[in-house]
Amino acid sequence: MPQLPIQLPASDLPAKIGQPATRALAQFGILRLEQLTAHTESEIQALHGVGPKAIGILRQALASHGLSFRAEG
């Protein structure tokens, strides 16, 4: 019997962050850009699979929507 593809919830995270970062964010419960605004850059970069390149891409994507990471401290 053929396997059906797994249907993932809609996400507006940029594909350029890569699959490891996308999976790490999904496991942390983040599927949408606006969900990132509740977290600092440090919190997100601490996730295994999310590196400086992904953080930069996410920062730009947030800024293009008038959003940003939560302020540190």
Jmol script that loads the backbone (N, CA, C; Angstrom):
load data "model"
ATOM      1  N   MET A   1       0.849  -1.170   0.000  1.00  0.00           N
ATOM      2  CA  MET A   1       0.000   0.000   0.000  1.00  0.00           C
ATOM      3  C   MET A   1       0.898   1.238   0.000  1.00  0.00           C
ATOM      4  N   PRO A   2       0.684   2.201  -0.891  1.00  0.00           N
ATOM      5  CA  PRO A   2       1.543   3.381  -0.946  1.00  0.00           C
ATOM      6  C   PRO A   2       1.335   4.275   0.269  1.00  0.00           C
ATOM      7  N   GLN A   3       2.429   4.895   0.710  1.00  0.00           N
ATOM      8  CA  GLN A   3       2.343   5.808   1.845  1.00  0.00           C
ATOM      9  C   GLN A   3       1.871   7.169   1.358  1.00  0.00           C
ATOM     10  N   LEU A   4       0.980   7.758   2.115  1.00  0.00           N
ATOM     11  CA  LEU A   4       0.507   9.093   1.801  1.00  0.00           C
ATOM     12  C   LEU A   4       1.488  10.106   2.389  1.00  0.00           C
ATOM     13  N   PRO A   5       1.696  11.226   1.692  1.00  0.00           N
ATOM     14  CA  PRO A   5       2.596  12.235   2.246  1.00  0.00           C
ATOM     15  C   PRO A   5       2.026  12.809   3.537  1.00  0.00           C
ATOM     16  N   ILE A   6       2.898  13.135   4.454  1.00  0.00           N
ATOM     17  CA  ILE A   6       2.486  13.722   5.723  1.00  0.00           C
ATOM     18  C   ILE A   6       2.109  15.177   5.475  1.00  0.00           C
ATOM     19  N   GLN A   7       0.942  15.570   5.931  1.00  0.00           N
ATOM     20  CA  GLN A   7       0.466  16.940   5.761  1.00  0.00           C
ATOM     21  C   GLN A   7       0.928  17.761   6.957  1.00  0.00           C
ATOM     22  N   LEU A   8       1.794  18.736   6.714  1.00  0.00           N
ATOM     23  CA  LEU A   8       2.270  19.616   7.766  1.00  0.00           C
ATOM     24  C   LEU A   8       1.417  20.877   7.792  1.00  0.00           C
ATOM     25  N   PRO A   9       1.283  21.485   8.984  1.00  0.00           N
ATOM     26  CA  PRO A   9       0.529  22.741   9.047  1.00  0.00           C
ATOM     27  C   PRO A   9       1.202  23.817   8.196  1.00  0.00           C
ATOM     28  N   ALA A  10       0.417  24.784   7.773  1.00  0.00           N
ATOM     29  CA  ALA A  10       0.951  25.867   6.946  1.00  0.00           C
ATOM     30  C   ALA A  10       2.057  26.615   7.690  1.00  0.00           C
ATOM     31  N   SER A  11       3.110  26.932   6.971  1.00  0.00           N
ATOM     32  CA  SER A  11       4.231  27.661   7.546  1.00  0.00           C
ATOM     33  C   SER A  11       4.631  28.771   6.592  1.00  0.00           C
ATOM     34  N   ASP A  12       4.974  29.925   7.156  1.00  0.00           N
ATOM     35  CA  ASP A  12       5.469  31.009   6.317  1.00  0.00           C
ATOM     36  C   ASP A  12       6.955  31.285   6.594  1.00  0.00           C
ATOM     37  N   LEU A  13       7.626  30.307   7.210  1.00  0.00           N
ATOM     38  CA  LEU A  13       9.062  30.451   7.438  1.00  0.00           C
ATOM     39  C   LEU A  13       9.790  30.357   6.100  1.00  0.00           C
ATOM     40  N   PRO A  14      10.828  31.161   5.899  1.00  0.00           N
ATOM     41  CA  PRO A  14      11.541  31.117   4.618  1.00  0.00           C
ATOM     42  C   PRO A  14      12.238  29.777   4.396  1.00  0.00           C
ATOM     43  N   ALA A  15      12.099  29.233   3.199  1.00  0.00           N
ATOM     44  CA  ALA A  15      12.717  27.942   2.867  1.00  0.00           C
ATOM     45  C   ALA A  15      14.243  28.027   2.917  1.00  0.00           C
ATOM     46  N   LYS A  16      14.787  29.216   2.719  1.00  0.00           N
ATOM     47  CA  LYS A  16      16.241  29.382   2.672  1.00  0.00           C
ATOM     48  C   LYS A  16      16.927  29.095   4.003  1.00  0.00           C
ATOM     49  N   ILE A  17      16.176  28.975   5.096  1.00  0.00           N
ATOM     50  CA  ILE A  17      16.826  28.672   6.374  1.00  0.00           C
ATOM     51  C   ILE A  17      17.284  27.221   6.428  1.00  0.00           C
ATOM     52  N   GLY A  18      16.762  26.388   5.547  1.00  0.00           N
ATOM     53  CA  GLY A  18      17.177  24.992   5.465  1.00  0.00           C
ATOM     54  C   GLY A  18      16.307  24.074   6.307  1.00  0.00           C
ATOM     55  N   GLN A  19      16.353  22.806   5.964  1.00  0.00           N
ATOM     56  CA  GLN A  19      15.530  21.813   6.647  1.00  0.00           C
ATOM     57  C   GLN A  19      15.898  21.602   8.112  1.00  0.00           C
ATOM     58  N   PRO A  20      17.198  21.568   8.478  1.00  0.00           N
ATOM     59  CA  PRO A  20      17.510  21.389   9.902  1.00  0.00           C
ATOM     60  C   PRO A  20      16.903  22.489  10.775  1.00  0.00           C
ATOM     61  N   ALA A  21      17.007  23.738  10.322  1.00  0.00           N
ATOM     62  CA  ALA A  21      16.443  24.853  11.092  1.00  0.00           C
ATOM     63  C   ALA A  21      14.923  24.793  11.092  1.00  0.00           C
ATOM     64  N   THR A  22      14.336  24.458   9.957  1.00  0.00           N
ATOM     65  CA  THR A  22      12.875  24.361   9.866  1.00  0.00           C
ATOM     66  C   THR A  22      12.356  23.286  10.819  1.00  0.00           C
ATOM     67  N   ARG A  23      13.030  22.133  10.847  1.00  0.00           N
ATOM     68  CA  ARG A  23      12.623  21.048  11.757  1.00  0.00           C
ATOM     69  C   ARG A  23      12.793  21.461  13.218  1.00  0.00           C
ATOM     70  N   ALA A  24      13.911  22.118  13.534  1.00  0.00           N
ATOM     71  CA  ALA A  24      14.159  22.548  14.914  1.00  0.00           C
ATOM     72  C   ALA A  24      13.074  23.514  15.375  1.00  0.00           C
ATOM     73  N   LEU A  25      12.717  24.467  14.512  1.00  0.00           N
ATOM     74  CA  LEU A  25      11.678  25.423  14.877  1.00  0.00           C
ATOM     75  C   LEU A  25      10.327  24.732  15.032  1.00  0.00           C
ATOM     76  N   ALA A  26      10.018  23.804  14.139  1.00  0.00           N
ATOM     77  CA  ALA A  26       8.745  23.071  14.227  1.00  0.00           C
ATOM     78  C   ALA A  26       8.669  22.263  15.517  1.00  0.00           C
ATOM     79  N   GLN A  27       9.769  21.628  15.895  1.00  0.00           N
ATOM     80  CA  GLN A  27       9.784  20.855  17.140  1.00  0.00           C
ATOM     81  C   GLN A  27       9.609  21.759  18.354  1.00  0.00           C
ATOM     82  N   PHE A  28      10.010  23.015  18.225  1.00  0.00           N
ATOM     83  CA  PHE A  28       9.869  24.017  19.282  1.00  0.00           C
ATOM     84  C   PHE A  28       8.481  24.667  19.224  1.00  0.00           C
ATOM     85  N   GLY A  29       7.684  24.286  18.215  1.00  0.00           N
ATOM     86  CA  GLY A  29       6.328  24.792  18.087  1.00  0.00           C
ATOM     87  C   GLY A  29       6.206  26.053  17.251  1.00  0.00           C
ATOM     88  N   ILE A  30       7.254  26.386  16.493  1.00  0.00           N
ATOM     89  CA  ILE A  30       7.241  27.601  15.679  1.00  0.00           C
ATOM     90  C   ILE A  30       7.075  27.231  14.213  1.00  0.00           C
ATOM     91  N   LEU A  31       5.967  27.667  13.636  1.00  0.00           N
ATOM     92  CA  LEU A  31       5.674  27.418  12.227  1.00  0.00           C
ATOM     93  C   LEU A  31       5.455  28.714  11.459  1.00  0.00           C
ATOM     94  N   ARG A  32       5.269  29.820  12.178  1.00  0.00           N
ATOM     95  CA  ARG A  32       4.953  31.096  11.553  1.00  0.00           C
ATOM     96  C   ARG A  32       5.915  32.174  12.048  1.00  0.00           C
ATOM     97  N   LEU A  33       6.191  33.138  11.179  1.00  0.00           N
ATOM     98  CA  LEU A  33       7.115  34.215  11.530  1.00  0.00           C
ATOM     99  C   LEU A  33       6.690  34.945  12.796  1.00  0.00           C
ATOM    100  N   GLU A  34       5.397  35.244  12.919  1.00  0.00           N
ATOM    101  CA  GLU A  34       4.956  36.013  14.093  1.00  0.00           C
ATOM    102  C   GLU A  34       5.213  35.276  15.404  1.00  0.00           C
ATOM    103  N   GLN A  35       5.337  33.956  15.365  1.00  0.00           N
ATOM    104  CA  GLN A  35       5.643  33.198  16.578  1.00  0.00           C
ATOM    105  C   GLN A  35       7.072  33.458  17.046  1.00  0.00           C
ATOM    106  N   LEU A  36       7.941  33.859  16.128  1.00  0.00           N
ATOM    107  CA  LEU A  36       9.324  34.160  16.497  1.00  0.00           C
ATOM    108  C   LEU A  36       9.421  35.405  17.359  1.00  0.00           C
ATOM    109  N   THR A  37       8.447  36.310  17.277  1.00  0.00           N
ATOM    110  CA  THR A  37       8.515  37.567  18.018  1.00  0.00           C
ATOM    111  C   THR A  37       8.438  37.362  19.529  1.00  0.00           C
ATOM    112  N   ALA A  38       8.031  36.185  19.966  1.00  0.00           N
ATOM    113  CA  ALA A  38       7.956  35.874  21.395  1.00  0.00           C
ATOM    114  C   ALA A  38       9.294  35.375  21.936  1.00  0.00           C
ATOM    115  N   HIS A  39      10.296  35.251  21.066  1.00  0.00           N
ATOM    116  CA  HIS A  39      11.588  34.684  21.457  1.00  0.00           C
ATOM    117  C   HIS A  39      12.728  35.614  21.059  1.00  0.00           C
ATOM    118  N   THR A  40      13.818  35.539  21.826  1.00  0.00           N
ATOM    119  CA  THR A  40      15.015  36.306  21.484  1.00  0.00           C
ATOM    120  C   THR A  40      15.824  35.545  20.437  1.00  0.00           C
ATOM    121  N   GLU A  41      16.725  36.258  19.763  1.00  0.00           N
ATOM    122  CA  GLU A  41      17.618  35.590  18.810  1.00  0.00           C
ATOM    123  C   GLU A  41      18.415  34.498  19.512  1.00  0.00           C
ATOM    124  N   SER A  42      18.875  34.776  20.733  1.00  0.00           N
ATOM    125  CA  SER A  42      19.680  33.800  21.476  1.00  0.00           C
ATOM    126  C   SER A  42      18.905  32.521  21.742  1.00  0.00           C
ATOM    127  N   GLU A  43      17.630  32.656  22.098  1.00  0.00           N
ATOM    128  CA  GLU A  43      16.802  31.473  22.364  1.00  0.00           C
ATOM    129  C   GLU A  43      16.663  30.617  21.114  1.00  0.00           C
ATOM    130  N   ILE A  44      16.435  31.272  19.981  1.00  0.00           N
ATOM    131  CA  ILE A  44      16.243  30.527  18.734  1.00  0.00           C
ATOM    132  C   ILE A  44      17.557  29.924  18.261  1.00  0.00           C
ATOM    133  N   GLN A  45      18.654  30.677  18.370  1.00  0.00           N
ATOM    134  CA  GLN A  45      19.944  30.153  17.915  1.00  0.00           C
ATOM    135  C   GLN A  45      20.434  29.006  18.790  1.00  0.00           C
ATOM    136  N   ALA A  46      19.926  28.908  20.006  1.00  0.00           N
ATOM    137  CA  ALA A  46      20.305  27.811  20.901  1.00  0.00           C
ATOM    138  C   ALA A  46      19.708  26.475  20.459  1.00  0.00           C
ATOM    139  N   LEU A  47      18.709  26.518  19.570  1.00  0.00           N
ATOM    140  CA  LEU A  47      18.106  25.273  19.080  1.00  0.00           C
ATOM    141  C   LEU A  47      19.088  24.557  18.162  1.00  0.00           C
ATOM    142  N   HIS A  48      19.226  23.256  18.343  1.00  0.00           N
ATOM    143  CA  HIS A  48      20.105  22.466  17.486  1.00  0.00           C
ATOM    144  C   HIS A  48      19.574  22.501  16.058  1.00  0.00           C
ATOM    145  N   GLY A  49      20.393  22.960  15.130  1.00  0.00           N
ATOM    146  CA  GLY A  49      19.992  23.051  13.730  1.00  0.00           C
ATOM    147  C   GLY A  49      19.805  24.479  13.262  1.00  0.00           C
ATOM    148  N   VAL A  50      19.767  25.425  14.204  1.00  0.00           N
ATOM    149  CA  VAL A  50      19.594  26.836  13.852  1.00  0.00           C
ATOM    150  C   VAL A  50      20.922  27.553  14.082  1.00  0.00           C
ATOM    151  N   GLY A  51      21.539  27.994  12.995  1.00  0.00           N
ATOM    152  CA  GLY A  51      22.827  28.665  13.094  1.00  0.00           C
ATOM    153  C   GLY A  51      22.737  30.129  12.718  1.00  0.00           C
ATOM    154  N   PRO A  52      23.887  30.797  12.660  1.00  0.00           N
ATOM    155  CA  PRO A  52      23.922  32.228  12.341  1.00  0.00           C
ATOM    156  C   PRO A  52      23.292  32.567  10.989  1.00  0.00           C
ATOM    157  N   LYS A  53      23.473  31.712   9.996  1.00  0.00           N
ATOM    158  CA  LYS A  53      22.894  31.974   8.676  1.00  0.00           C
ATOM    159  C   LYS A  53      21.372  31.985   8.759  1.00  0.00           C
ATOM    160  N   ALA A  54      20.791  30.986   9.426  1.00  0.00           N
ATOM    161  CA  ALA A  54      19.336  30.922   9.574  1.00  0.00           C
ATOM    162  C   ALA A  54      18.816  32.116  10.361  1.00  0.00           C
ATOM    163  N   ILE A  55      19.534  32.520  11.398  1.00  0.00           N
ATOM    164  CA  ILE A  55      19.119  33.674  12.200  1.00  0.00           C
ATOM    165  C   ILE A  55      19.080  34.926  11.332  1.00  0.00           C
ATOM    166  N   GLY A  56      20.098  35.117  10.501  1.00  0.00           N
ATOM    167  CA  GLY A  56      20.129  36.274   9.609  1.00  0.00           C
ATOM    168  C   GLY A  56      18.960  36.284   8.640  1.00  0.00           C
ATOM    169  N   ILE A  57      18.661  35.135   8.075  1.00  0.00           N
ATOM    170  CA  ILE A  57      17.541  35.021   7.131  1.00  0.00           C
ATOM    171  C   ILE A  57      16.220  35.291   7.854  1.00  0.00           C
ATOM    172  N   LEU A  58      16.079  34.739   9.052  1.00  0.00           N
ATOM    173  CA  LEU A  58      14.859  34.961   9.824  1.00  0.00           C
ATOM    174  C   LEU A  58      14.723  36.437  10.213  1.00  0.00           C
ATOM    175  N   ARG A  59      15.831  37.065  10.598  1.00  0.00           N
ATOM    176  CA  ARG A  59      15.817  38.483  10.963  1.00  0.00           C
ATOM    177  C   ARG A  59      15.319  39.327   9.784  1.00  0.00           C
ATOM    178  N   GLN A  60      15.837  39.029   8.588  1.00  0.00           N
ATOM    179  CA  GLN A  60      15.418  39.760   7.390  1.00  0.00           C
ATOM    180  C   GLN A  60      13.943  39.516   7.073  1.00  0.00           C
ATOM    181  N   ALA A  61      13.504  38.278   7.200  1.00  0.00           N
ATOM    182  CA  ALA A  61      12.106  37.947   6.921  1.00  0.00           C
ATOM    183  C   ALA A  61      11.184  38.656   7.912  1.00  0.00           C
ATOM    184  N   LEU A  62      11.565  38.678   9.173  1.00  0.00           N
ATOM    185  CA  LEU A  62      10.772  39.385  10.173  1.00  0.00           C
ATOM    186  C   LEU A  62      10.695  40.868   9.835  1.00  0.00           C
ATOM    187  N   ALA A  63      11.845  41.470   9.527  1.00  0.00           N
ATOM    188  CA  ALA A  63      11.895  42.902   9.217  1.00  0.00           C
ATOM    189  C   ALA A  63      11.018  43.242   8.004  1.00  0.00           C
ATOM    190  N   SER A  64      10.986  42.360   7.020  1.00  0.00           N
ATOM    191  CA  SER A  64      10.180  42.628   5.821  1.00  0.00           C
ATOM    192  C   SER A  64       8.684  42.635   6.128  1.00  0.00           C
ATOM    193  N   HIS A  65       8.313  42.072   7.287  1.00  0.00           N
ATOM    194  CA  HIS A  65       6.910  42.078   7.722  1.00  0.00           C
ATOM    195  C   HIS A  65       6.694  43.059   8.870  1.00  0.00           C
ATOM    196  N   GLY A  66       7.694  43.897   9.148  1.00  0.00           N
ATOM    197  CA  GLY A  66       7.576  44.862  10.233  1.00  0.00           C
ATOM    198  C   GLY A  66       7.644  44.234  11.616  1.00  0.00           C
ATOM    199  N   LEU A  67       8.288  43.065  11.705  1.00  0.00           N
ATOM    200  CA  LEU A  67       8.401  42.327  12.964  1.00  0.00           C
ATOM    201  C   LEU A  67       9.872  42.209  13.373  1.00  0.00           C
ATOM    202  N   SER A  68      10.100  41.750  14.597  1.00  0.00           N
ATOM    203  CA  SER A  68      11.470  41.502  15.054  1.00  0.00           C
ATOM    204  C   SER A  68      11.443  40.463  16.178  1.00  0.00           C
ATOM    205  N   PHE A  69      12.622  39.930  16.467  1.00  0.00           N
ATOM    206  CA  PHE A  69      12.755  39.043  17.619  1.00  0.00           C
ATOM    207  C   PHE A  69      12.484  39.863  18.884  1.00  0.00           C
ATOM    208  N   ARG A  70      12.109  39.181  19.967  1.00  0.00           N
ATOM    209  CA  ARG A  70      11.951  39.845  21.258  1.00  0.00           C
ATOM    210  C   ARG A  70      13.305  40.392  21.690  1.00  0.00           C
ATOM    211  N   ALA A  71      13.311  41.520  22.338  1.00  0.00           N
ATOM    212  CA  ALA A  71      14.567  42.122  22.787  1.00  0.00           C
ATOM    213  C   ALA A  71      15.228  41.250  23.850  1.00  0.00           C
ATOM    214  N   GLU A  72      16.554  41.190  23.805  1.00  0.00           N
ATOM    215  CA  GLU A  72      17.309  40.427  24.805  1.00  0.00           C
ATOM    216  C   GLU A  72      17.155  41.096  26.176  1.00  0.00           C
ATOM    217  N   GLY A  73      17.169  40.260  27.214  1.00  0.00           N
ATOM    218  CA  GLY A  73      17.159  40.785  28.578  1.00  0.00           C
ATOM    219  C   GLY A  73      15.809  41.112  29.015  1.00  0.00           C
TER     220      GLY A  73
END
end "model"
wireframe off; spacefill off
backbone 0.3
color backbone group
